[in-house]
C-alpha cells in the first residue's frame, strides 16, 4: 500500500560547512577540525565528512565535527565533502576546496 498522505519525507537536509573556509590553505600533514551545521524539516540523523571521496568520520549530534589529517604532499589540493542525512535517508551536501602549501 502507498504511504498515507503527509507521512513521507522527501526534503533533503540543508548543510553548511562552517570550517574550513572555501579555498583555505594549510600546512602539510596538518590535522584540521572540520565543522558543519545541518538542518532538516524532520531531523538530522547523521553528518558525514569526506576528503576526496573517502569517508573520514560521521557525527550524529551537533555540533557536527571531524578531525581530518591532511596529506603530506606539497601543493596538494582536494575537496572536503559534507553530507547530512535525515531519518528518511534524504541527503544534502556541500563541498569546499582546500589545499596544502
Helices and strands as residue ranges (DSSP letters): E 14-19, E 25-26, E 31-39, E 44-51, E 54-59, E 64-69, E 77-86, E 91-100
